[in-house]
Amino acid sequence: MKNLRIREIAGQKNIKISEIAEFAECSPQMMNNYLNETHGIPLDKLFKIANKLNCEIFELINVSEKLDHLYTGSGEWLGIRKK
C-alpha cells in the first residue's frame, strides 16, 4: 500500500501530475520519485501539492486499515474516521 494518495486525489479532480509538479516547483522526475516513494517528499512540497489539489494535507495520506477517509455525497472531504 502506498502512503500517499496524490494520484488518486489528482485523478478525482482531473489535475495532471505534470501540473502538480510545476506548481510544487519540482521536476517531473522528482515528482515521480515522490509518487513511487523512492524519495521522501518534503513537507513544504506536500503543502504545495495539497494547495494545488484544493484539499487538506491529511487527505493526501493513506490511513490504517482501521480508519477511513470520510466524504460527503458531493465529494467534499470531512476527515478521517474509524471504520
LUMTOR-860606 format. One record per atom (N, C-alpha, C, O, CB): residue number from 1; atom name; x, y, z. Coordinates in steps of 0.02 Angstrom, whole numbers, plus 50000, padded with zeros to 5 digits. Glycine has a CB too. Layout:
BEGIN
{node NUM; 'CA'; {X; Y; Z}}
...
END
This chain:
BEGIN
{node 1; 'N'; {50042; 49941; 50000}}
{node 1; 'CA'; {50000; 50000; 50000}}
{node 1; 'C'; {50044; 50062; 50000}}
{node 1; 'O'; {50092; 50067; 50038}}
{node 1; 'CB'; {49952; 50000; 50061}}
{node 2; 'N'; {50028; 50108; 49958}}
{node 2; 'CA'; {50065; 50171; 49955}}
{node 2; 'C'; {50041; 50216; 50012}}
{node 2; 'O'; {49983; 50214; 50032}}
{node 2; 'CB'; {50056; 50206; 49887}}
{node 3; 'N'; {50087; 50257; 50037}}
{node 3; 'CA'; {50070; 50302; 50092}}
{node 3; 'C'; {50037; 50367; 50069}}
{node 3; 'O'; {50006; 50402; 50108}}
{node 3; 'CB'; {50132; 50318; 50131}}
{node 4; 'N'; {50044; 50383; 50004}}
{node 4; 'CA'; {50016; 50445; 49979}}
{node 4; 'C'; {49960; 50432; 49929}}
{node 4; 'O'; {49962; 50384; 49892}}
{node 4; 'CB'; {50071; 50488; 49946}}
{node 5; 'N'; {49910; 50476; 49930}}
{node 5; 'CA'; {49852; 50470; 49886}}
{node 5; 'C'; {49852; 50524; 49833}}
{node 5; 'O'; {49798; 50542; 49808}}
{node 5; 'CB'; {49787; 50472; 49927}}
{node 6; 'N'; {49909; 50551; 49815}}
{node 6; 'CA'; {49912; 50607; 49769}}
{node 6; 'C'; {49882; 50589; 49701}}
{node 6; 'O'; {49842; 50627; 49674}}
{node 6; 'CB'; {49985; 50630; 49760}}
{node 7; 'N'; {49901; 50532; 49674}}
{node 7; 'CA'; {49873; 50511; 49608}}
{node 7; 'C'; {49797; 50504; 49612}}
{node 7; 'O'; {49762; 50526; 49568}}
{node 7; 'CB'; {49905; 50444; 49585}}
{node 8; 'N'; {49774; 50473; 49665}}
{node 8; 'CA'; {49702; 50462; 49674}}
{node 8; 'C'; {49664; 50528; 49676}}
{node 8; 'O'; {49614; 50537; 49641}}
{node 8; 'CB'; {49688; 50421; 49737}}
{node 9; 'N'; {49687; 50574; 49718}}
{node 9; 'CA'; {49653; 50639; 49726}}
{node 9; 'C'; {49658; 50679; 49661}}
{node 9; 'O'; {49610; 50711; 49640}}
{node 9; 'CB'; {49682; 50679; 49785}}
{node 10; 'N'; {49717; 50679; 49630}}
{node 10; 'CA'; {49726; 50715; 49567}}
{node 10; 'C'; {49679; 50688; 49514}}
{node 10; 'O'; {49649; 50726; 49476}}
{node 10; 'CB'; {49799; 50711; 49543}}
{node 11; 'N'; {49671; 50623; 49511}}
{node 11; 'CA'; {49625; 50592; 49463}}
{node 11; 'C'; {49553; 50612; 49475}}
{node 11; 'O'; {49517; 50626; 49428}}
{node 11; 'CB'; {49631; 50517; 49466}}
{node 12; 'N'; {49533; 50615; 49538}}
{node 12; 'CA'; {49465; 50636; 49555}}
{node 12; 'C'; {49452; 50707; 49534}}
{node 12; 'O'; {49395; 50725; 49517}}
{node 12; 'CB'; {49453; 50628; 49630}}
{node 13; 'N'; {49504; 50748; 49535}}
{node 13; 'CA'; {49496; 50819; 49519}}
{node 13; 'C'; {49519; 50837; 49449}}
{node 13; 'O'; {49523; 50896; 49431}}
{node 13; 'CB'; {49534; 50861; 49569}}
{node 14; 'N'; {49536; 50785; 49409}}
{node 14; 'CA'; {49558; 50795; 49340}}
{node 14; 'C'; {49617; 50843; 49334}}
{node 14; 'O'; {49618; 50886; 49290}}
{node 14; 'CB'; {49501; 50819; 49298}}
{node 15; 'N'; {49666; 50835; 49378}}
{node 15; 'CA'; {49726; 50875; 49376}}
{node 15; 'C'; {49784; 50830; 49359}}
{node 15; 'O'; {49794; 50778; 49390}}
{node 15; 'CB'; {49738; 50912; 49444}}
{node 16; 'N'; {49823; 50850; 49309}}
{node 16; 'CA'; {49879; 50810; 49286}}
{node 16; 'C'; {49937; 50814; 49335}}
{node 16; 'O'; {49949; 50866; 49366}}
{node 16; 'CB'; {49902; 50832; 49217}}
{node 17; 'N'; {49973; 50759; 49341}}
{node 17; 'CA'; {50032; 50757; 49385}}
{node 17; 'C'; {50084; 50808; 49362}}
{node 17; 'O'; {50118; 50837; 49404}}
{node 17; 'CB'; {50063; 50686; 49384}}
{node 18; 'N'; {50089; 50820; 49297}}
{node 18; 'CA'; {50137; 50870; 49273}}
{node 18; 'C'; {50119; 50940; 49298}}
{node 18; 'O'; {50164; 50980; 49312}}
{node 18; 'CB'; {50139; 50870; 49196}}
{node 19; 'N'; {50054; 50955; 49304}}
{node 19; 'CA'; {50032; 51020; 49331}}
{node 19; 'C'; {50051; 51025; 49405}}
{node 19; 'O'; {50072; 51078; 49428}}
{node 19; 'CB'; {49956; 51028; 49322}}
{node 20; 'N'; {50044; 50971; 49440}}
{node 20; 'CA'; {50061; 50970; 49511}}
{node 20; 'C'; {50136; 50980; 49521}}
{node 20; 'O'; {50157; 51018; 49564}}
{node 20; 'CB'; {50039; 50904; 49544}}
{node 21; 'N'; {50175; 50946; 49480}}
{node 21; 'CA'; {50248; 50953; 49484}}
{node 21; 'C'; {50269; 51025; 49472}}
{node 21; 'O'; {50311; 51052; 49508}}
{node 21; 'CB'; {50283; 50906; 49433}}
{node 22; 'N'; {50240; 51056; 49421}}
{node 22; 'CA'; {50257; 51126; 49406}}
{node 22; 'C'; {50238; 51172; 49464}}
{node 22; 'O'; {50277; 51215; 49484}}
{node 22; 'CB'; {50222; 51149; 49342}}
{node 23; 'N'; {50179; 51162; 49492}}
{node 23; 'CA'; {50155; 51203; 49547}}
{node 23; 'C'; {50199; 51193; 49610}}
{node 23; 'O'; {50212; 51240; 49647}}
{node 23; 'CB'; {50082; 51186; 49563}}
{node 24; 'N'; {50221; 51131; 49620}}
{node 24; 'CA'; {50263; 51115; 49678}}
{node 24; 'C'; {50336; 51132; 49667}}
{node 24; 'O'; {50378; 51121; 49710}}
{node 24; 'CB'; {50256; 51041; 49696}}
{node 25; 'N'; {50351; 51158; 49608}}
{node 25; 'CA'; {50419; 51179; 49591}}
{node 25; 'C'; {50469; 51121; 49595}}
{node 25; 'O'; {50522; 51127; 49626}}
{node 25; 'CB'; {50441; 51235; 49637}}
{node 26; 'N'; {50451; 51066; 49563}}
{node 26; 'CA'; {50497; 51010; 49558}}
{node 26; 'C'; {50493; 50980; 49489}}
{node 26; 'O'; {50443; 50989; 49453}}
{node 26; 'CB'; {50481; 50956; 49613}}
{node 27; 'N'; {50544; 50944; 49469}}
{node 27; 'CA'; {50545; 50914; 49403}}
{node 27; 'C'; {50495; 50856; 49400}}
{node 27; 'O'; {50477; 50827; 49451}}
{node 27; 'CB'; {50617; 50889; 49386}}
{node 28; 'N'; {50474; 50840; 49339}}
{node 28; 'CA'; {50430; 50781; 49332}}
{node 28; 'C'; {50462; 50717; 49360}}
{node 28; 'O'; {50428; 50676; 49390}}
{node 28; 'CB'; {50412; 50771; 49259}}
{node 29; 'N'; {50528; 50710; 49350}}
{node 29; 'CA'; {50563; 50651; 49376}}
{node 29; 'C'; {50560; 50648; 49452}}
{node 29; 'O'; {50547; 50596; 49481}}
{node 29; 'CB'; {50636; 50651; 49352}}
{node 30; 'N'; {50571; 50706; 49484}}
{node 30; 'CA'; {50569; 50707; 49557}}
{node 30; 'C'; {50498; 50693; 49582}}
{node 30; 'O'; {50489; 50658; 49632}}
{node 30; 'CB'; {50594; 50774; 49584}}
{node 31; 'N'; {50448; 50719; 49547}}
{node 31; 'CA'; {50378; 50705; 49566}}
{node 31; 'C'; {50365; 50631; 49561}}
{node 31; 'O'; {50332; 50602; 49605}}
{node 31; 'CB'; {50329; 50745; 49521}}
{node 32; 'N'; {50389; 50599; 49508}}
{node 32; 'CA'; {50381; 50526; 49502}}
{node 32; 'C'; {50417; 50490; 49559}}
{node 32; 'O'; {50391; 50440; 49585}}
{node 32; 'CB'; {50409; 50501; 49435}}
{node 33; 'N'; {50475; 50514; 49579}}
{node 33; 'CA'; {50509; 50484; 49637}}
{node 33; 'C'; {50467; 50490; 49700}}
{node 33; 'O'; {50463; 50443; 49740}}
{node 33; 'CB'; {50578; 50518; 49648}}
{node 34; 'N'; {50436; 50548; 49710}}
{node 34; 'CA'; {50392; 50557; 49768}}
{node 34; 'C'; {50332; 50509; 49764}}
{node 34; 'O'; {50315; 50476; 49813}}
{node 34; 'CB'; {50367; 50630; 49772}}
{node 35; 'N'; {50301; 50505; 49705}}
{node 35; 'CA'; {50242; 50464; 49697}}
{node 35; 'C'; {50257; 50389; 49704}}
{node 35; 'O'; {50217; 50351; 49729}}
{node 35; 'CB'; {50210; 50477; 49630}}
{node 36; 'N'; {50316; 50370; 49680}}
{node 36; 'CA'; {50337; 50300; 49686}}
{node 36; 'C'; {50370; 50285; 49753}}
{node 36; 'O'; {50389; 50228; 49767}}
{node 36; 'CB'; {50385; 50282; 49629}}
{node 37; 'N'; {50377; 50336; 49793}}
{node 37; 'CA'; {50405; 50333; 49860}}
{node 37; 'C'; {50476; 50307; 49861}}
{node 37; 'O'; {50497; 50273; 49908}}
{node 37; 'CB'; {50362; 50289; 49904}}
{node 38; 'N'; {50514; 50324; 49808}}
{node 38; 'CA'; {50586; 50310; 49809}}
{node 38; 'C'; {50624; 50365; 49844}}
{node 38; 'O'; {50681; 50356; 49864}}
{node 38; 'CB'; {50612; 50301; 49737}}
{node 39; 'N'; {50592; 50423; 49851}}
{node 39; 'CA'; {50618; 50480; 49890}}
{node 39; 'C'; {50562; 50505; 49935}}
{node 39; 'O'; {50504; 50507; 49914}}
{node 39; 'CB'; {50645; 50537; 49843}}
{node 40; 'N'; {50580; 50525; 49996}}
{node 40; 'CA'; {50530; 50555; 50040}}
{node 40; 'C'; {50512; 50624; 50014}}
{node 40; 'O'; {50555; 50660; 49987}}
{node 40; 'CB'; {50557; 50559; 50111}}
{node 41; 'N'; {50450; 50642; 50022}}
{node 41; 'CA'; {50427; 50707; 49998}}
{node 41; 'C'; {50434; 50758; 50054}}
{node 41; 'O'; {50409; 50747; 50109}}
{node 41; 'CB'; {50354; 50703; 49973}}
{node 42; 'N'; {50466; 50814; 50040}}
{node 42; 'CA'; {50473; 50866; 50092}}
{node 42; 'C'; {50404; 50895; 50109}}
{node 42; 'O'; {50360; 50900; 50066}}
{node 42; 'CB'; {50520; 50922; 50068}}
{node 43; 'N'; {50396; 50914; 50171}}
{node 43; 'CA'; {50332; 50939; 50195}}
{node 43; 'C'; {50310; 51001; 50156}}
{node 43; 'O'; {50250; 51008; 50142}}
{node 43; 'CB'; {50336; 50955; 50269}}
{node 44; 'N'; {50356; 51045; 50139}}
{node 44; 'CA'; {50336; 51105; 50101}}
{node 44; 'C'; {50308; 51087; 50033}}
{node 44; 'O'; {50262; 51120; 50009}}
{node 44; 'CB'; {50396; 51152; 50093}}
{node 45; 'N'; {50335; 51035; 50001}}
{node 45; 'CA'; {50308; 51012; 49937}}
{node 45; 'C'; {50239; 50981; 49946}}
{node 45; 'O'; {50194; 50992; 49905}}
{node 45; 'CB'; {50356; 50960; 49904}}
{node 46; 'N'; {50229; 50944; 50000}}
{node 46; 'CA'; {50165; 50914; 50013}}
{node 46; 'C'; {50111; 50968; 50024}}
{node 46; 'O'; {50055; 50960; 50002}}
{node 46; 'CB'; {50169; 50868; 50074}}
{node 47; 'N'; {50129; 51022; 50058}}
{node 47; 'CA'; {50083; 51077; 50067}}
{node 47; 'C'; {50065; 51110; 50001}}
{node 47; 'O'; {50007; 51127; 49989}}
{node 47; 'CB'; {50112; 51130; 50115}}
{node 48; 'N'; {50115; 51118; 49957}}
{node 48; 'CA'; {50102; 51147; 49891}}
{node 48; 'C'; {50056; 51102; 49850}}
{node 48; 'O'; {50011; 51126; 49815}}
{node 48; 'CB'; {50168; 51159; 49853}}
{node 49; 'N'; {50067; 51037; 49854}}
{node 49; 'CA'; {50025; 50989; 49818}}
{node 49; 'C'; {49953; 50992; 49843}}
{node 49; 'O'; {49906; 50993; 49803}}
{node 49; 'CB'; {50053; 50918; 49824}}
{node 50; 'N'; {49945; 50994; 49909}}
{node 50; 'CA'; {49878; 51000; 49938}}
{node 50; 'C'; {49844; 51064; 49915}}
{node 50; 'O'; {49785; 51065; 49900}}
{node 50; 'CB'; {49881; 50997; 50015}}
{node 51; 'N'; {49883; 51118; 49912}}
{node 51; 'CA'; {49856; 51182; 49890}}
{node 51; 'C'; {49832; 51177; 49817}}
{node 51; 'O'; {49778; 51199; 49801}}
{node 51; 'CB'; {49908; 51237; 49897}}
{node 52; 'N'; {49874; 51147; 49774}}
{node 52; 'CA'; {49855; 51139; 49703}}
{node 52; 'C'; {49793; 51096; 49696}}
{node 52; 'O'; {49751; 51109; 49653}}
{node 52; 'CB'; {49913; 51107; 49664}}
{node 53; 'N'; {49787; 51044; 49737}}
{node 53; 'CA'; {49730; 50999; 49734}}
{node 53; 'C'; {49670; 51024; 49773}}
{node 53; 'O'; {49617; 50992; 49775}}
{node 53; 'CB'; {49750; 50930; 49759}}
{node 54; 'N'; {49678; 51082; 49805}}
{node 54; 'CA'; {49624; 51112; 49845}}
{node 54; 'C'; {49597; 51062; 49896}}
{node 54; 'O'; {49537; 51049; 49901}}
{node 54; 'CB'; {49567; 51136; 49799}}
{node 55; 'N'; {49644; 51034; 49935}}
{node 55; 'CA'; {49624; 50985; 49985}}
{node 55; 'C'; {49667; 50994; 50048}}
{node 55; 'O'; {49716; 51032; 50047}}
{node 55; 'CB'; {49631; 50912; 49958}}
{node 56; 'N'; {49649; 50961; 50100}}
{node 56; 'CA'; {49688; 50961; 50162}}
{node 56; 'C'; {49748; 50914; 50153}}
{node 56; 'O'; {49743; 50864; 50118}}
{node 56; 'CB'; {49645; 50940; 50222}}
{node 57; 'N'; {49803; 50930; 50184}}
{node 57; 'CA'; {49862; 50888; 50179}}
{node 57; 'C'; {49848; 50818; 50205}}
{node 57; 'O'; {49876; 50769; 50179}}
{node 57; 'CB'; {49921; 50920; 50218}}
{node 58; 'N'; {49805; 50811; 50255}}
{node 58; 'CA'; {49789; 50745; 50283}}
{node 58; 'C'; {49752; 50701; 50233}}
{node 58; 'O'; {49754; 50640; 50238}}
{node 58; 'CB'; {49748; 50754; 50347}}
{node 59; 'N'; {49717; 50733; 50186}}
{node 59; 'CA'; {49680; 50695; 50136}}
{node 59; 'C'; {49728; 50658; 50089}}
{node 59; 'O'; {49708; 50609; 50057}}
{node 59; 'CB'; {49634; 50741; 50097}}
{node 60; 'N'; {49789; 50682; 50084}}
{node 60; 'CA'; {49838; 50652; 50038}}
{node 60; 'C'; {49874; 50591; 50068}}
{node 60; 'O'; {49911; 50558; 50033}}
{node 60; 'CB'; {49890; 50704; 50019}}
{node 61; 'N'; {49862; 50577; 50131}}
{node 61; 'CA'; {49897; 50524; 50165}}
{node 61; 'C'; {49850; 50465; 50177}}
{node 61; 'O'; {49795; 50473; 50204}}
{node 61; 'CB'; {49926; 50549; 50232}}
{node 62; 'N'; {49872; 50405; 50157}}
{node 62; 'CA'; {49834; 50345; 50170}}
{node 62; 'C'; {49831; 50333; 50245}}
{node 62; 'O'; {49876; 50351; 50283}}
{node 62; 'CB'; {49864; 50284; 50134}}
{node 63; 'N'; {49777; 50302; 50267}}
{node 63; 'CA'; {49768; 50287; 50338}}
{node 63; 'C'; {49770; 50211; 50348}}
{node 63; 'O'; {49770; 50173; 50300}}
{node 63; 'CB'; {49701; 50316; 50364}}
{node 64; 'N'; {49772; 50190; 50410}}
{node 64; 'CA'; {49775; 50118; 50426}}
{node 64; 'C'; {49710; 50083; 50407}}
{node 64; 'O'; {49660; 50116; 50390}}
{node 64; 'CB'; {49790; 50107; 50501}}
{node 65; 'N'; {49710; 50018; 50410}}
{node 65; 'CA'; {49652; 49978; 50393}}
{node 65; 'C'; {49592; 49991; 50439}}
{node 65; 'O'; {49535; 49978; 50420}}
{node 65; 'CB'; {49669; 49905; 50396}}
{node 66; 'N'; {49605; 50018; 50498}}
{node 66; 'CA'; {49552; 50030; 50547}}
{node 66; 'C'; {49520; 50099; 50537}}
{node 66; 'O'; {49470; 50115; 50570}}
{node 66; 'CB'; {49579; 50024; 50617}}
{node 67; 'N'; {49548; 50139; 50493}}
{node 67; 'CA'; {49523; 50207; 50481}}
{node 67; 'C'; {49503; 50215; 50408}}
{node 67; 'O'; {49522; 50174; 50365}}
{node 67; 'CB'; {49576; 50260; 50500}}
{node 68; 'N'; {49465; 50267; 50393}}
{node 68; 'CA'; {49444; 50280; 50325}}
{node 68; 'C'; {49435; 50355; 50316}}
{node 68; 'O'; {49419; 50391; 50363}}
{node 68; 'CB'; {49379; 50242; 50309}}
{node 69; 'N'; {49445; 50379; 50254}}
{node 69; 'CA'; {49430; 50448; 50238}}
{node 69; 'C'; {49355; 50455; 50228}}
{node 69; 'O'; {49324; 50412; 50197}}
{node 69; 'CB'; {49469; 50471; 50173}}
{node 70; 'N'; {49325; 50507; 50256}}
{node 70; 'CA'; {49253; 50517; 50253}}
{node 70; 'C'; {49238; 50575; 50205}}
{node 70; 'O'; {49267; 50629; 50211}}
{node 70; 'CB'; {49224; 50531; 50323}}
{node 71; 'N'; {49193; 50563; 50158}}
{node 71; 'CA'; {49172; 50613; 50108}}
{node 71; 'C'; {49097; 50622; 50110}}
{node 71; 'O'; {49060; 50576; 50128}}
{node 71; 'CB'; {49196; 50593; 50037}}
{node 72; 'N'; {49073; 50681; 50091}}
{node 72; 'CA'; {49002; 50692; 50082}}
{node 72; 'C'; {48982; 50661; 50015}}
{node 72; 'O'; {49024; 50639; 49977}}
{node 72; 'CB'; {48984; 50768; 50084}}
{node 73; 'N'; {48917; 50660; 50001}}
{node 73; 'CA'; {48893; 50635; 49937}}
{node 73; 'C'; {48918; 50675; 49878}}
{node 73; 'O'; {48923; 50649; 49822}}
{node 73; 'CB'; {48818; 50635; 49937}}
{node 74; 'N'; {48934; 50739; 49889}}
{node 74; 'CA'; {48960; 50781; 49835}}
{node 74; 'C'; {49036; 50779; 49829}}
{node 74; 'O'; {49065; 50814; 49788}}
{node 74; 'CB'; {48938; 50853; 49846}}
{node 75; 'N'; {49068; 50738; 49870}}
{node 75; 'CA'; {49141; 50729; 49865}}
{node 75; 'C'; {49182; 50773; 49910}}
{node 75; 'O'; {49243; 50772; 49906}}
{node 75; 'CB'; {49161; 50741; 49796}}
{node 76; 'N'; {49150; 50812; 49954}}
{node 76; 'CA'; {49188; 50855; 50000}}
{node 76; 'C'; {49217; 50812; 50056}}
{node 76; 'O'; {49182; 50772; 50087}}
{node 76; 'CB'; {49142; 50910; 50029}}
{node 77; 'N'; {49282; 50821; 50069}}
{node 77; 'CA'; {49316; 50782; 50120}}
{node 77; 'C'; {49296; 50808; 50189}}
{node 77; 'O'; {49300; 50869; 50201}}
{node 77; 'CB'; {49393; 50785; 50111}}
{node 78; 'N'; {49276; 50763; 50233}}
{node 78; 'CA'; {49256; 50782; 50300}}
{node 78; 'C'; {49307; 50765; 50353}}
{node 78; 'O'; {49306; 50792; 50408}}
{node 78; 'CB'; {49190; 50750; 50317}}
{node 79; 'N'; {49352; 50719; 50338}}
{node 79; 'CA'; {49403; 50700; 50386}}
{node 79; 'C'; {49414; 50625; 50386}}
{node 79; 'O'; {49396; 50590; 50339}}
{node 79; 'CB'; {49383; 50722; 50456}}
{node 80; 'N'; {49445; 50602; 50440}}
{node 80; 'CA'; {49462; 50532; 50447}}
{node 80; 'C'; {49420; 50504; 50505}}
{node 80; 'O'; {49411; 50538; 50556}}
{node 80; 'CB'; {49539; 50521; 50460}}
{node 81; 'N'; {49396; 50444; 50497}}
{node 81; 'CA'; {49354; 50413; 50548}}
{node 81; 'C'; {49371; 50340; 50556}}
{node 81; 'O'; {49403; 50310; 50513}}
{node 81; 'CB'; {49279; 50421; 50532}}
{node 82; 'N'; {49348; 50311; 50611}}
{node 82; 'CA'; {49355; 50238; 50620}}
{node 82; 'C'; {49306; 50203; 50574}}
{node 82; 'O'; {49252; 50228; 50561}}
{node 82; 'CB'; {49343; 50218; 50694}}
{node 83; 'N'; {49327; 50144; 50550}}
{node 83; 'CA'; {49283; 50104; 50507}}
{node 83; 'C'; {49229; 50071; 50548}}
{node 83; 'O'; {49187; 50036; 50521}}
{node 83; 'CB'; {49322; 50050; 50469}}
END
